[in-house]
Amino acid sequence: QHQPPQEWERRLFNHHYEDNSREAPPLDKDVLIQPANSRQEEVAFIASYVKRLHLSQQIPLHKIALTFPTLEDYAPLIHEIFSRYEVPYNLSTGFQLSQSPLVRSFLLVLEVPMLGYEVKKLLQLLSSPFFRPTEQPPVDVSVVKALARELRITHFHGKWKDAFEKHLAYLQSRVDEADLEDEYEVLQIREQIEHYRETVPLLENILDELHQLEQRHSVTKFREQFLKLLESCGFLDWYKQNNKELSPLEEEREYRAFNRFIKLLDQFSWIVTNLHGEQKLTLKEFQQYLGLLLSQATYNLREWSDYGVQIMPRLEVLSTLPEVLIFGGMIEGDFPRPFTRDVFFSDQEREALGLTATEDLLAQDRYLFYQILSTPVQKLIFTYPRFQKEAPRVPSNFLNVLADQLPVNWRSQVPSALFLQDQQSLLERVALRIPAGIRPADLAALRKWLELTVARPDRSDMLSFWLQRMHSGYAKRQRERFSEYEGMLQAYPEIVKRLQQRFGESVFSITRLETFAFCPIQFFFRYIAGLEEAEEVEPGLTALERGLMVHNTLFRFYQQLREQNALMRPWEHLELLREIAREELAALPFSGMLFELEQEKYLGNEHSPGLWETFLNAEAEAIGQLGFYPAYFEVAFGRAGRKSERDPASSPEPVLLERDGKRLRLIGKVDRIDLNPAGQAILLDYKTGSAASHPREVLAGLSLQLPVYAMVLPQILARARPGQPPLDPVMTAIYQVKDEENCQRIPEIYDREAGLNFERHGTAALPNHRVLDESGAQVSFAEMLERVEGYLFDYVERIRSGQFRHTRYPEESACESYCEFRRICRKDVGKLIENREMEGQ
């Protein structure tokens, strides 16, 4: 304090300094002023700059200090960006207690019963990594979610257990009616039943415990019950468990939050008792009072003076002895603070009240700025954002004064995008450049990434991961071929061997082969990897449930008409159809207004005839026009479908196809076969949703089901028609049974030469000039069926050899919008379209 002020100290902020014309005096430190476009970019620059100082100049991270005029505004960005750049740091400002994952889990114990056991909140509680019940095994969250979806419930209250028992009986009936050879569906339902039976008792125990909070209690009693529930959920002993999902720093943070919460809960109980005495509170009141207290509470981490970048408020930073000091957020209004005249009190009155005079704020900030400049550091860096969201910001006037009177390096350019890249984006940039050739700049980026990685030996294992990413990216960008990263696994003998063992002698269903036809990798995901998308809750019937109900209803209806010898005029038996439909609807484990509307849709009301009456009217029109009558219903081959829904003509044996020394066994089920007196047959497939089929889809091998059934029809019915000439399939058609406006037969393909009574022929009539083969020749009905057989053998061979490339139709909505695997398939749309066009040539 006895040293005279230095030249720069006398000069700064002194407009009357007599020697102001002299050359700017030197500072004993390097001063850098760096602008950025935004606060996010500003913090990214600081993180990247710190990392380079540490690596290139060997400055220890704990010898680098960082401060902001408004540190609380920057704290969330520091947590996000410094973690992404993997820069260790010690931030002394407090964290909001209510945002701690552990404390959020505590509050869910109150919120779940308060909100009526809402499924979303309950799943959050059960999914907490800290939720480990002490008296029972953990609950499988995926099973609880599936249960809520199947029961169509949004809250686990009321009569949900009754609905569960009814649904369990419904699932068991589906198992009893299914065939053992339909192993995929049967195993799925059996596993579902087993999971439900294991999970529901555990869930009931948890809900019973939470019910204790629903009564009115004094705050003391609430606190007692709350702590008891936290203990039974395993929350109070969380720190004794193996918290492998938490890093040491995260565990330290949650432990501090835990201690702070327990102390606040004691204070809360004392405060509310003093305010309300032993007055009984509702759960909502207790939760609101506690939430209000927690929303204003913070907690601090232990400060490690020798760990990471030291980030602290501007006054505290002066107590440290860093080698590098970074002062961010240098904009007018934050530093210096704004000067405004107090319209209520004079400076003397403010002083008497113990308030700082408004003009003293500027003096205080100037003094702090002097102290910052006087700190014995090697480097001093000031940063500021040019914009905050879309609003422009003005750099601090202190920086202008500093630049005018002292030698500093004030950069005019914001940091480049390359400078701000973190480890991941550096590697991604290299990978993206590979197809066009690696440039020197890309190699420099790769070398920089390796340099950054050396500083973290624990991350060195990431090198092999990134090299693998680069290799897979390079392979996928080879335009002339598809790699193993795109589903082509034939180069791996062990995989091919296992596929041949699994699919060599197994039977194939037509629907699965149709899946492969449109997208082989979808077949791989669903039937080999066993992946499936978690379904969302649907308020009404699902597509599967609606389809089963319609098939069951029509099967029973036509079976009874056959027994009554009344198949020639089905439209005369509307009441029978409605009676059967009521029974099938009543067997479903659902109720409520939406289900009642579903019933009206089929059965009708005083204002609407209903779908089933519309269906019989369509039957009368089609039979009268074509002269084909219902004959066979749900004809299964190879034990496909439900036992109770099979025509007596069904065969337990799969259909065997042989071609060029290769064998293929198929299972399937024809929804309906109509015959005319001449022995011709129409094959129908019921659809309860959208129904669209085009001959070109059959030509391309995408629509297989009905053409395959037509192809094997003589073999299917050979046992049921001994001594009779084989039937002649002449048409395949979709029978849409969706609603009153969409109830119709839609021909898929039919034989133009069969003499069917159509007023005009469309593209479904084969042959025609719109459906041509590769040579440009028209394709007949018989040729189309033979072509479909070739597709079957081709698809099975590709499955057995491990060829599961992406779809040839990536621009179709079935791929682009409705595929359940669209988020994970990683297809290159441009490459797929290019290859399809080349194959077409």
Secondary structure as the mmCIF struct_conf table of DSSP 4:
data_model
#
loop_
_struct_conf.conf_type_id
_struct_conf.id
_struct_conf.beg_label_comp_id
_struct_conf.beg_label_asym_id
_struct_conf.beg_label_seq_id
_struct_conf.end_label_comp_id
_struct_conf.end_label_asym_id
_struct_conf.end_label_seq_id
BEND BEND1 GLN A 3 GLN A 3
HELX_LH_PP_P HELX_LH_PP_P1 PRO A 4 GLN A 6
HELX_RH_AL_P HELX_RH_AL_P1 GLU A 7 ARG A 11
TURN_TY1_P TURN_TY1_P1 LEU A 12 PHE A 13
TURN_TY1_P TURN_TY1_P2 HIS A 15 HIS A 16
TURN_TY1_P TURN_TY1_P3 GLU A 18 SER A 21
BEND BEND2 ARG A 22 ARG A 22
HELX_LH_PP_P HELX_LH_PP_P2 GLU A 23 LEU A 27
BEND BEND3 ASP A 28 LYS A 29
STRN STRN1 ASP A 30 ALA A 36
BEND BEND4 ASN A 37 SER A 38
HELX_RH_AL_P HELX_RH_AL_P2 ARG A 39 SER A 56
BEND BEND5 GLN A 57 GLN A 57
HELX_RH_3T_P HELX_RH_3T_P1 LEU A 61 LYS A 63
STRN STRN2 ILE A 64 THR A 67
TURN_TY1_P TURN_TY1_P4 PRO A 69 THR A 70
HELX_RH_AL_P HELX_RH_AL_P3 LEU A 71 ARG A 84
TURN_TY1_P TURN_TY1_P5 TYR A 85 GLU A 86
STRN STRN3 TYR A 89 LEU A 91
BEND BEND6 THR A 93 THR A 93
HELX_LH_PP_P HELX_LH_PP_P3 GLY A 94 GLY A 94
STRN STRN4 PHE A 95 GLN A 96
HELX_RH_3T_P HELX_RH_3T_P2 LEU A 97 GLN A 99
HELX_RH_AL_P HELX_RH_AL_P4 PRO A 101 MET A 114
TURN_TY1_P TURN_TY1_P6 LEU A 115 GLY A 116
BEND BEND7 TYR A 117 TYR A 117
STRN STRN5 GLU A 118 GLU A 118
HELX_RH_AL_P HELX_RH_AL_P5 VAL A 119 SER A 127
TURN_TY1_P TURN_TY1_P7 PRO A 129 PHE A 130
BEND BEND8 THR A 134 GLN A 136
HELX_LH_PP_P HELX_LH_PP_P4 PRO A 137 VAL A 139
HELX_RH_AL_P HELX_RH_AL_P6 VAL A 141 LEU A 151
TURN_TY1_P TURN_TY1_P8 ARG A 152 ARG A 152
BEND BEND9 THR A 154 THR A 154
STRN STRN6 HIS A 155 HIS A 155
BEND BEND10 PHE A 156 PHE A 156
BEND BEND11 GLY A 158 LYS A 159
HELX_RH_AL_P HELX_RH_AL_P7 TRP A 160 GLU A 177
STRN STRN7 ALA A 178 ALA A 178
TURN_TY1_P TURN_TY1_P9 LEU A 180 GLU A 181
HELX_RH_AL_P HELX_RH_AL_P8 GLU A 183 LEU A 210
HELX_RH_3T_P HELX_RH_3T_P3 HIS A 211 GLU A 214
BEND BEND12 GLN A 215 GLN A 215
STRN STRN8 HIS A 217 HIS A 217
HELX_RH_AL_P HELX_RH_AL_P9 VAL A 219 SER A 232
TURN_TY1_P TURN_TY1_P10 CYS A 233 GLY A 234
TURN_TY1_P TURN_TY1_P11 LEU A 236 ASP A 237
HELX_RH_3T_P HELX_RH_3T_P4 TRP A 238 LYS A 240
BEND BEND13 GLN A 241 GLN A 241
TURN_TY1_P TURN_TY1_P12 LYS A 244 GLU A 245
BEND BEND14 LEU A 246 LEU A 246
HELX_RH_AL_P HELX_RH_AL_P10 PRO A 248 HIS A 276
TURN_TY1_P TURN_TY1_P13 GLY A 277 GLU A 278
STRN STRN9 LEU A 281 LEU A 281
HELX_RH_AL_P HELX_RH_AL_P11 LEU A 283 SER A 295
TURN_TY1_P TURN_TY1_P14 GLN A 296 GLN A 296
STRN STRN10 THR A 298 TYR A 299
HELX_LH_PP_P HELX_LH_PP_P5 LEU A 301 GLU A 303
TURN_TY1_P TURN_TY1_P15 SER A 305 ASP A 306
BEND BEND15 TYR A 307 GLY A 308
STRN STRN11 VAL A 309 ILE A 311
TURN_TY1_P TURN_TY1_P16 ARG A 314 LEU A 315
HELX_RH_3T_P HELX_RH_3T_P5 GLU A 316 SER A 319
BEND BEND16 THR A 320 THR A 320
BEND BEND17 GLU A 323 GLU A 323
STRN STRN12 VAL A 324 PHE A 327
STRN STRN13 ILE A 331 ILE A 331
TURN_TY1_P TURN_TY1_P17 GLU A 332 ASP A 334
BEND BEND18 PHE A 335 PRO A 336
HELX_LH_PP_P HELX_LH_PP_P6 ARG A 337 PHE A 339
BEND BEND19 VAL A 343 PHE A 344
HELX_RH_AL_P HELX_RH_AL_P12 ASP A 347 ALA A 352
TURN_TY1_P TURN_TY1_P18 LEU A 353 GLY A 354
HELX_LH_PP_P HELX_LH_PP_P7 LEU A 355 ALA A 357
HELX_RH_AL_P HELX_RH_AL_P13 THR A 358 SER A 374
BEND BEND20 THR A 375 THR A 375
BEND BEND21 GLN A 378 GLN A 378
STRN STRN14 LYS A 379 PRO A 385
BEND BEND22 ARG A 386 ARG A 386
STRN STRN15 PHE A 387 GLN A 388
TURN_TY1_P TURN_TY1_P19 LYS A 389 GLU A 390
STRN STRN16 ALA A 391 PRO A 392
HELX_LH_PP_P HELX_LH_PP_P8 VAL A 394 VAL A 394
STRN STRN17 PRO A 395 PRO A 395
HELX_LH_PP_P HELX_LH_PP_P9 SER A 396 SER A 396
HELX_RH_AL_P HELX_RH_AL_P14 ASN A 397 GLN A 405
BEND BEND23 LEU A 406 LEU A 406
STRN STRN18 ASN A 409 TRP A 410
BEND BEND24 GLN A 413 GLN A 413
HELX_LH_PP_P HELX_LH_PP_P10 VAL A 414 SER A 416
TURN_TY1_P TURN_TY1_P20 ALA A 417 LEU A 420
HELX_RH_AL_P HELX_RH_AL_P15 GLN A 423 ARG A 433
HELX_RH_3T_P HELX_RH_3T_P6 ILE A 434 ALA A 436
HELX_RH_AL_P HELX_RH_AL_P16 PRO A 440 VAL A 454
TURN_TY1_P TURN_TY1_P21 ALA A 455 ALA A 455
HELX_RH_3T_P HELX_RH_3T_P7 PRO A 457 ARG A 459
TURN_TY1_P TURN_TY1_P22 SER A 460 ASP A 461
HELX_RH_AL_P HELX_RH_AL_P17 MET A 462 LYS A 476
TURN_TY1_P TURN_TY1_P23 ARG A 477 ARG A 477
TURN_TY1_P TURN_TY1_P24 ARG A 479 GLU A 480
HELX_RH_3T_P HELX_RH_3T_P8 GLU A 484 GLU A 486
TURN_TY1_P TURN_TY1_P25 GLY A 487 GLY A 487
STRN STRN19 MET A 488 MET A 488
TURN_TY1_P TURN_TY1_P26 GLN A 490 ALA A 491
HELX_RH_AL_P HELX_RH_AL_P18 PRO A 493 PHE A 503
BEND BEND25 GLY A 504 GLU A 505
STRN STRN20 VAL A 507 SER A 509
HELX_RH_AL_P HELX_RH_AL_P19 ILE A 510 PHE A 518
HELX_RH_AL_P HELX_RH_AL_P20 PRO A 520 PHE A 523
HELX_RH_PI_P HELX_RH_PI_P1 PHE A 524 ILE A 528
BEND BEND26 ALA A 529 ALA A 529
HELX_LH_PP_P HELX_LH_PP_P11 GLU A 533 VAL A 537
BEND BEND27 PRO A 539 GLY A 540
HELX_RH_AL_P HELX_RH_AL_P21 ALA A 543 GLU A 563
TURN_TY1_P TURN_TY1_P27 GLN A 564 ASN A 565
TURN_TY1_P TURN_TY1_P28 LEU A 567 MET A 568
HELX_RH_3T_P HELX_RH_3T_P9 PRO A 570 GLU A 572
HELX_RH_AL_P HELX_RH_AL_P22 LEU A 574 ALA A 587
BEND BEND28 LEU A 588 PRO A 589
BEND BEND29 GLY A 592 GLY A 592
HELX_RH_AL_P HELX_RH_AL_P23 MET A 593 LEU A 603
STRN STRN21 ASN A 605 ASN A 605
TURN_TY1_P TURN_TY1_P29 GLU A 606 HIS A 607
STRN STRN22 SER A 608 SER A 608
HELX_RH_AL_P HELX_RH_AL_P24 LEU A 611 LEU A 626
STRN STRN23 TYR A 629 PHE A 637
BEND BEND30 GLY A 638 ARG A 639
BEND BEND31 GLY A 641 GLY A 641
STRN STRN24 ARG A 642 ARG A 642
HELX_RH_3T_P HELX_RH_3T_P10 LYS A 643 GLU A 645
TURN_TY1_P TURN_TY1_P30 PRO A 648 ALA A 649
STRN STRN25 SER A 651 SER A 651
BEND BEND32 PRO A 652 GLU A 653
HELX_LH_PP_P HELX_LH_PP_P12 PRO A 654 PRO A 654
STRN STRN26 VAL A 655 ARG A 659
TURN_TY1_P TURN_TY1_P31 ASP A 660 GLY A 661
STRN STRN27 LYS A 662 LEU A 675
TURN_TY1_P TURN_TY1_P32 PRO A 677 ALA A 678
BEND BEND33 GLY A 679 GLY A 679
STRN STRN28 GLN A 680 LYS A 687
BEND BEND34 THR A 688 GLY A 689
HELX_RH_AL_P HELX_RH_AL_P25 PRO A 695 LEU A 699
TURN_TY1_P TURN_TY1_P33 ALA A 700 GLY A 701
HELX_RH_AL_P HELX_RH_AL_P26 GLN A 705 ILE A 716
TURN_TY1_P TURN_TY1_P34 LEU A 717 ALA A 720
BEND BEND35 ARG A 721 ARG A 721
TURN_TY1_P TURN_TY1_P35 PRO A 722 GLY A 723
BEND BEND36 GLN A 724 GLN A 724
HELX_LH_PP_P HELX_LH_PP_P13 PRO A 725 LEU A 727
STRN STRN29 ASP A 728 ASP A 739
TURN_TY1_P TURN_TY1_P36 GLU A 740 GLU A 741
STRN STRN30 ASN A 742 ASP A 751
HELX_RH_3T_P HELX_RH_3T_P11 ARG A 752 ALA A 754
BEND BEND37 GLU A 759 ARG A 760
TURN_TY1_P TURN_TY1_P37 THR A 763 ALA A 764
STRN STRN31 ALA A 765 LEU A 766
BEND BEND38 PRO A 767 PRO A 767
TURN_TY1_P TURN_TY1_P38 HIS A 769 ARG A 770
BEND BEND39 VAL A 771 VAL A 771
STRN STRN32 LEU A 772 LEU A 772
TURN_TY1_P TURN_TY1_P39 GLU A 774 SER A 775
BEND BEND40 GLY A 776 GLY A 776
STRN STRN33 GLN A 778 GLN A 778
HELX_RH_AL_P HELX_RH_AL_P27 PHE A 781 SER A 801
TURN_TY1_P TURN_TY1_P40 GLY A 802 GLY A 802
STRN STRN34 GLN A 803 GLN A 803
HELX_LH_PP_P HELX_LH_PP_P14 ARG A 805 THR A 807
BEND BEND41 ARG A 808 ARG A 808
TURN_TY1_P TURN_TY1_P41 PRO A 810 GLU A 811
BEND BEND42 GLU A 812 GLU A 812
HELX_RH_AL_P HELX_RH_AL_P28 SER A 813 GLU A 816
TURN_TY1_P TURN_TY1_P42 SER A 817 SER A 817
BEND BEND43 TYR A 818 TYR A 818
TURN_TY1_P TURN_TY1_P43 GLU A 820 ILE A 824
HELX_RH_AL_P HELX_RH_AL_P29 VAL A 829 GLY A 840
#
